[in-house]
Amino acid sequence: MPEPQRHPYVSFVTWGRNDGYTESYTERMTQALVCLVRQLEAAALDAEIVISEWNPAAGRPLLVDVLELPASSPHVAIRGVVSDPRYHAAFKGADKHGMHNGEAINVGLRRARGTYITPKASDTYLSQETIDRIARRDLDPDALYRVDRYDVVVPPELWRVDGNAFLAALETLPAERCDFLQQEAHWRVRDLHTNASGDFLLMASRWWHQLHGHPADDLVFSLDGDSLIMHAAAALGVRQCRWLEGAKVFKPRHGHLNNARTGVVWRPWQRKLEDILIRLGGAELAHQGRMTLDYPKRQIKSVLAPSVERHFVRPASRWAAGVRPVPTQPANWGLADQELATRVLCRATWES
């Protein structure tokens, strides 16, 4: 009889493409991943990293072929999965932006083998306390774990520092904390810590599969996806657990963060209607108008996206009122029925 398949305790799903997204992108992604591997090895934590390469850039080598990662590890497996550009071309704004985060993450989520899974942006660093919490191996299968993100400006000379010294230096840098944001009362949604949730959203694999990963979005920018996951999971009974006391995600600052590139577009009639609705019924009535008529739109790279009221608040408020979430992704979410190119980049001892 064949031996039962072995599974890691946790999977980290990261995503990217070799397009020069930020300065020295591949080098910094390599540094972040190697740092994570060393942390997981030191904790003796059986884990895997799934790198989802979405829409490979034309004329450049594959990202999974240029990352300089260890080839073997006692505890950490690394695999790369490549999604052909034809999958990206189907989305609105594909010619303006080369990455669909939600779809790229779903490819990795669908193929992750961990009992628990979290997405992790390719250039972020987890504090040692965060790794130590996971390494206790006592996670609740019905909890959704959140860690605050800390945005930092990394001095050029610090990039030459490696390993534990780099992590220790990150702890000393001035940082902008993505703290809990109180939701508007008239939104009538659950008070969940959705601020920068895409950088650490750890929960059991079975919940990711029940939700079908990130919700379907025909725009490439994947706005609100992480927040919608949290609210859908909570509506199904998953409990939020926020780690504090040293648990952190460090995010080196660059000019492509969503809050740095997203604008809001108002039409003159919308301003006039907003004023009328506020006079007649206050913020509550104005909010209903925004949800119903889908304004003000958001804009990234000249592409218009739905308003936050229509895209996020409307479904989240319905779930808070007792409506059961229904996955918007199909049964083959994450391109499960497609044969995608796969690379085994690092083989772990637990796989043998």
Phi and psi in degrees as a GROMACS rama.xvg file:
@    title "Ramachandran Plot"
@    xaxis  label "Phi"
@    yaxis  label "Psi"
@TYPE xy
-68.185  147.445  PRO-2
-69.254  145.058  GLU-3
-61.8005  144.939  PRO-4
-68.1975  135.826  GLN-5
-88.227  145.907  ARG-6
-128.344  143.354  HIS-7
-76.199  161.894  PRO-8
-70.591  -38.7086  TYR-9
-140.365  143.672  VAL-10
-117.525  136.725  SER-11
-108.412  121.931  PHE-12
-105.016  118.205  VAL-13
-120.424  167.329  THR-14
-149.291  158.394  TRP-15
170.902  -176.896  GLY-16
-156.036  154.601  ARG-17
-85.9287  72.5618  ASN-18
-124.08  13.8771  ASP-19
66.197  35.6733  GLY-20
-51.9234  -42.9232  TYR-21
-134.197  170.659  THR-22
-58.6997  131.651  GLU-23
52.7593  43.7073  SER-24
-58.9228  -50.7943  TYR-25
-65.7446  -36.6867  THR-26
-65.5142  -40.4948  GLU-27
-75.075  -32.7887  ARG-28
-65.7883  -42.7685  MET-29
-58.0432  -46.8626  THR-30
-60.6529  -43.2567  GLN-31
-65.8925  -40.1936  ALA-32
-70.8466  -41.5235  LEU-33
-62.8258  -39.3462  VAL-34
-60.4965  -44.2531  CYS-35
-63.4901  -42.9635  LEU-36
-57.9569  -45.7718  VAL-37
-63.1732  -39.0235  ARG-38
-64.3966  -43.5774  GLN-39
-67.7862  -37.5287  LEU-40
-65.6567  -43.0119  GLU-41
-62.8139  -30.7997  ALA-42
-86.6259  -2.33713  ALA-43
52.4671  44.3239  ALA-44
-105.337  115.471  LEU-45
-66.8031  119.299  ASP-46
-149.033  168.356  ALA-47
-140.224  153.186  GLU-48
-118.693  123.949  ILE-49
-108.498  119.684  VAL-50
-101.256  112.643  ILE-51
-96.4349  108.895  SER-52
-94.1456  113.47  GLU-53
-106.011  131.753  TRP-54
52.7133  64.1523  ASN-55
-51.8802  139.275  PRO-56
-69.3258  134.494  ALA-57
-65.7543  139.748  ALA-58
77.9942  6.64357  GLY-59
-124.461  151.152  ARG-60
-65.367  157.306  PRO-61
-62.085  142.847  LEU-62
-57.336  -42.5826  LEU-63
-67.781  -14.5628  VAL-64
-93.4354  -13.1183  ASP-65
-110.141  -11.8079  VAL-66
-69.2418  131.728  LEU-67
-96.26  93.1457  GLU-68
-119.711  157.864  LEU-69
-62.8935  147.346  PRO-70
-87.7772  -18.6045  ALA-71
-148.947  157.602  SER-72
-158.495  145.299  SER-73
-62.167  -33.759  PRO-74
-125.837  -14.1437  HIS-75
-120.744  122.67  VAL-76
-100.859  144.35  ALA-77
-130.953  127.764  ILE-78
-128.079  146.778  ARG-79
-113.553  139.007  GLY-80
-127.524  129.866  VAL-81
-113.571  124.367  VAL-82
-104.733  121.689  SER-83
-59.2183  149.114  ASP-84
-55.877  -23.0745  PRO-85
-63.9226  -26.8659  ARG-86
-71.8869  -34.2718  TYR-87
-72.5141  -34.7619  HIS-88
-62.6282  -17.1003  ALA-89
-77.2507  -10.3189  ALA-90
-99.8502  149.058  PHE-91
-65.0859  135.491  LYS-92
84.3218  9.55918  GLY-93
-61.0707  -28.7794  ALA-94
-80.1839  -11.5438  ASP-95
-99.7447  -25.0648  LYS-96
-146.232  129.199  HIS-97
-85.4797  -3.09594  GLY-98
-126.598  132.849  MET-99
-110.732  96.6581  HIS-100
-56.1101  -47.0272  ASN-101
-60.2725  -45.2165  GLY-102
-69.6953  -38.4144  GLU-103
-63.0866  -43.6567  ALA-104
-63.2296  -41.5235  ILE-105
-61.6602  -36.0401  ASN-106
-59.2175  -43.227  VAL-107
-70.915  -42.3449  GLY-108
-58.8947  -42.5538  LEU-109
-65.7689  -26.5585  ARG-110
-103.583  -2.30679  ARG-111
-70.9314  142.478  ALA-112
-106.348  -3.18987  ARG-113
-69.4977  152.259  GLY-114
-64.5867  -34.7772  THR-115
-123.479  148.929  TYR-116
-138.31  141.29  ILE-117
-138.047  137.871  THR-118
-66.6617  152.031  PRO-119
-148.652  118.409  LYS-120
-57.7557  147.661  ALA-121
-65.695  -24.0459  SER-122
-109.769  14.6277  ASP-123
-94.2003  163.045  THR-124
-127.91  137.911  TYR-125
-98.3078  134.266  LEU-126
-65.0498  159.533  SER-127
-62.456  -34.6354  GLN-128
-61.7182  -36.5862  GLU-129
-63.4071  -46.7257  THR-130
-62.3229  -42.762  ILE-131
-61.8333  -37.1908  ASP-132
-62.8471  -44.6472  ARG-133
-66.055  -39.0165  ILE-134
-67.0259  -12.9104  ALA-135
-67.5254  -20.5474  ARG-136
59.2576  36.0531  ARG-137
-123.654  28.6967  ASP-138
-64.3092  145.258  LEU-139
-83.4705  123.456  ASP-140
-66.5387  -12.3236  PRO-141
-112.422  26.3145  ASP-142
-119.797  152.457  ALA-143
-115.856  117.412  LEU-144
-97.5293  133.896  TYR-145
-124.035  144.495  ARG-146
-131.361  137.68  VAL-147
-68.219  141.098  ASP-148
-92.2786  141.539  ARG-149
-120.063  113.847  TYR-150
-85.4348  127.289  ASP-151
-130.725  150.122  VAL-152
-98.1723  115.776  VAL-153
-91.4228  117.639  VAL-154
-60.0828  145.831  PRO-155
-53.0912  -39.5523  PRO-156
-68.0491  -23.5024  GLU-157
-72.7121  -24.7315  LEU-158
-64.1188  -17.7089  TRP-159
-85.238  -6.28512  ARG-160
-89.0274  144.077  VAL-161
-122.161  160.31  ASP-162
60.3478  -136.676  GLY-163
-61.7552  -32.1348  ASN-164
-65.9153  -36.5956  ALA-165
-66.8931  -45.1903  PHE-166
-60.9259  -42.2053  LEU-167
-63.379  -37.9151  ALA-168
-67.7203  -36.8592  ALA-169
-59.0184  -36.22  LEU-170
-64.4168  -22.8227  GLU-171
-94.4825  -10.2408  THR-172
-77.2781  147.274  LEU-173
-58.172  138.31  PRO-174
-139.65  147.141  ALA-175
-100.685  113.274  GLU-176
-84.2285  130.698  ARG-177
-86.5668  82.408  CYS-178
-81.1887  175.141  ASP-179
-61.9375  132.987  PHE-180
-110.277  122.579  LEU-181
-68.7126  127.621  GLN-182
-75.7374  151.92  GLN-183
-61.7623  134.734  GLU-184
-59.7298  -38.0653  ALA-185
-74.7417  -7.23298  HIS-186
-70.9071  -31.5303  TRP-187
57.1565  48.7011  ARG-188
-116.547  166.288  VAL-189
-66.2424  147.446  ARG-190
-83.3868  87.84  ASP-191
-113.418  153.22  LEU-192
-86.5781  79.0043  HIS-193
-89.8544  -7.31246  THR-194
-64.2002  117.59  ASN-195
58.2994  34.4991  ALA-196
-69.9575  -19.4951  SER-197
-67.1262  -13.4629  GLY-198
-91.0727  -10.519  ASP-199
-164.329  109.134  PHE-200
-144.322  82.5994  LEU-201
-98.1552  120.802  LEU-202
-154.006  170.598  MET-203
-62.0798  145.392  ALA-204
-55.1772  -37.6365  SER-205
-63.48  -30.0436  ARG-206
-73.9417  -40.3291  TRP-207
-57.492  -40.8255  TRP-208
-73.2383  -35.9466  HIS-209
-65.5065  -34.8016  GLN-210
-81.4478  -10.6864  LEU-211
61.8594  38.0077  HIS-212
65.312  -147.156  GLY-213
-65.3569  143.393  HIS-214
-64.7878  155.785  PRO-215
-63.624  139.4  ALA-216
-149.921  118.214  ASP-217
-79.4164  -4.44444  ASP-218
-96.7242  148.89  LEU-219
-74.7125  -11.6765  VAL-220
-88.0514  -8.74951  PHE-221
53.569  42.358  SER-222
-69.2741  139.032  LEU-223
71.5508  -0.481067  ASP-224
-57.6591  -45.6699  GLY-225
-64.3432  -40.9597  ASP-226
-64.7154  -40.8841  SER-227
-64.2577  -37.7813  LEU-228
-59.464  -46.2062  ILE-229
-61.4249  -45.7093  MET-230
-70.9082  -34.8541  HIS-231
-66.7293  -43.3779  ALA-232
-62.5457  -43.295  ALA-233
-61.8912  -37.4632  ALA-234
-66.5277  -23.7809  ALA-235
-89.3292  -1.61595  LEU-236
106.25  5.0744  GLY-237
-76.5523  133.084  VAL-238
-92.6212  132.138  ARG-239
-77.1253  135.588  GLN-240
-131.854  116.391  CYS-241
-101.339  119.25  ARG-242
-84.3973  130.941  TRP-243
-121.796  -150.502  LEU-244
50.1716  55.3692  GLU-245
98.9569  -13.7949  GLY-246
-75.7124  120.613  ALA-247
-145.501  156.243  LYS-248
-118.621  122.537  VAL-249
-95.5642  129.405  PHE-250
-120.711  108.261  LYS-251
-61.4714  132.216  PRO-252
-71.6018  143.191  ARG-253
-152.932  174.35  HIS-254
-83.9403  8.84907  GLY-255
-109.456  9.36  HIS-256
-63.8358  145.48  LEU-257
-53.7632  -43.5872  ASN-258
-69.8577  -14.5476  ASN-259
-90.1452  -15.0176  ALA-260
-123.397  -0.0399273  ARG-261
-98.862  125.205  THR-262
-111.617  170.466  GLY-263
-120.736  133.008  VAL-264
-112.682  117.818  VAL-265
-107.468  136.707  TRP-266
-95.149  151.192  ARG-267
-53.7791  -41.1481  PRO-268
-65.9364  -29.6132  TRP-269
-69.5838  -39.5493  GLN-270
-61.6558  -43.8767  ARG-271
-65.3125  -44.033  LYS-272
-63.5857  -40.3052  LEU-273
-58.6509  -45.3148  GLU-274
-61.2187  -42.8948  ASP-275
-63.9234  -46.593  ILE-276
-64.5884  -37.9902  LEU-277
-64.8996  -40.3698  ILE-278
-65.4964  -36.5623  ARG-279
-80.424  -38.8866  LEU-280
-143.671  10.0161  GLY-281
73.5568  -163.612  GLY-282
-61.6707  -33.2817  ALA-283
-60.9215  -48.7839  GLU-284
-68.904  -39.3372  LEU-285
-61.4004  -38.7198  ALA-286
-63.6673  -42.0444  HIS-287
-61.724  -37.9518  GLN-288
-63.5556  -41.4212  GLY-289
-63.8212  -43.9535  ARG-290
-64.9201  -42.1322  MET-291
-70.078  -44.0192  THR-292
-99.3508  0.118795  LEU-293
57.5821  63.7473  ASP-294
-146.143  159.319  TYR-295
-76.1399  142.349  PRO-296
-66.9822  154.555  LYS-297
-99.0256  153.812  ARG-298
-136.302  131.52  GLN-299
-135.078  125.158  ILE-300
50.6766  45.548  LYS-301
69.6941  3.03401  SER-302
-97.1472  127.273  VAL-303
-85.9736  138.351  LEU-304
-123.688  158.295  ALA-305
-59.1222  158.08  PRO-306
-67.0386  156.624  SER-307
-64.0327  -31.7404  VAL-308
-65.3107  -41.9509  GLU-309
-76.0594  -44.8489  ARG-310
-79.7427  -38.3147  HIS-311
-109.288  -53.5821  PHE-312
-65.4861  -41.1149  VAL-313
-59.3026  -52.5892  ARG-314
-67.1076  -39.2086  PRO-315
-63.6424  -37.8997  ALA-316
-70.4987  -34.8555  SER-317
-65.2811  -42.2856  ARG-318
-64.5596  -38.7486  TRP-319
-64.2694  -27.1399  ALA-320
-85.1355  -1.28278  ALA-321
113.499  -4.21864  GLY-322
-71.2283  133.068  VAL-323
-80.5597  130.329  ARG-324
-63.7522  143.311  PRO-325
-121.696  127.466  VAL-326
-56.3176  137.677  PRO-327
-95.2197  -10.2339  THR-328
-86.739  150.763  GLN-329
-73.4551  175.735  PRO-330
-61.7719  -28.7326  ALA-331
-93.2321  28.7265  ASN-332
-52.1748  149.954  TRP-333
73.7323  21.5219  GLY-334
53.7006  41.8607  LEU-335
-63.1206  -27.2238  ALA-336
-95.2788  8.15051  ASP-337
-103.331  141  GLN-338
-87.0003  99.8869  GLU-339
-97.7965  145.244  LEU-340
-60.6617  133.343  ALA-341
-129.36  139.961  THR-342
-120.25  131.859  ARG-343
-90.6829  106.855  VAL-344
-93.8509  -30.4218  LEU-345
-150.292  124.796  CYS-346
-100.514  132.421  ARG-347
-95.3232  153.306  ALA-348
-61.2717  -35.727  THR-349
-66.3987  -14.4223  TRP-350
-78.7344  -18.3225  GLU-351
